[in-house]
Amino acid sequence: MFLARGPHNSADTHFDPAEFLEIEWRSWGWVKDAVRSGEIKERVLLSALGMLMARGQC
């Protein structure tokens, strides 16, 4: 996980045929709401989000 500030698409992405990735840009407000509602419940992601919040980076 990484925090991107001011992200934008700079080029087309060419994934390997074996990769199954979906990339979606979401606001920090959306992320917080998804954690509160239980939509995001993966513990590694929750830990990373908690660390960003504790550091005051979000």
C-alpha positions in Angstrom: 0.0 0.0 0.0 1.1 3.5 -0.6 -0.3 7.0 -0.3 -0.4 9.0 -3.5 -1.0 12.7 -3.2 -2.3 14.4 -6.4 -2.3 11.2 -8.5 -2.9 11.2 -12.2 -2.5 8.7 -15.1 0.7 9.3 -17.0 0.7 6.3 -19.3 -1.2 3.2 -20.2 -0.5 0.2 -17.9 0.4 -3.1 -19.5 -0.1 -5.9 -17.0 1.2 -9.4 -17.3 -1.5 -11.8 -18.5 -1.3 -13.6 -15.1 -2.0 -10.4 -13.1 -5.5 -9.8 -11.9 -5.4 -6.2 -10.6 -8.1 -3.6 -10.4 -6.9 0.0 -9.8 -9.4 2.5 -8.6 -8.8 6.1 -7.3 -10.6 6.7 -4.1 -10.8 9.7 -1.8 -9.6 9.6 1.8 -13.2 10.2 2.8 -14.4 7.2 0.9 -11.7 5.0 2.6 -12.7 6.2 6.1 -16.4 5.5 5.3 -15.5 2.0 3.9 -13.6 1.2 7.1 -16.5 2.4 9.3 -19.0 0.4 7.4 -17.0 -2.8 7.3 -16.5 -2.8 3.5 -12.7 -2.7 4.1 -11.9 -5.4 6.6 -8.5 -6.8 5.4 -6.3 -6.6 8.5 -3.0 -5.6 6.7 -4.8 -2.8 4.9 -6.4 -1.7 8.1 -3.0 -1.7 9.9 -1.5 0.4 7.1 -4.4 2.9 7.2 -4.1 3.1 11.0 -0.4 3.9 10.7 -1.0 6.7 8.2 -3.7 8.1 10.5 -1.5 7.9 13.6 1.3 9.7 11.7 -1.1 12.4 10.7 -0.6 11.8 7.0 -4.2 11.5 6.2 
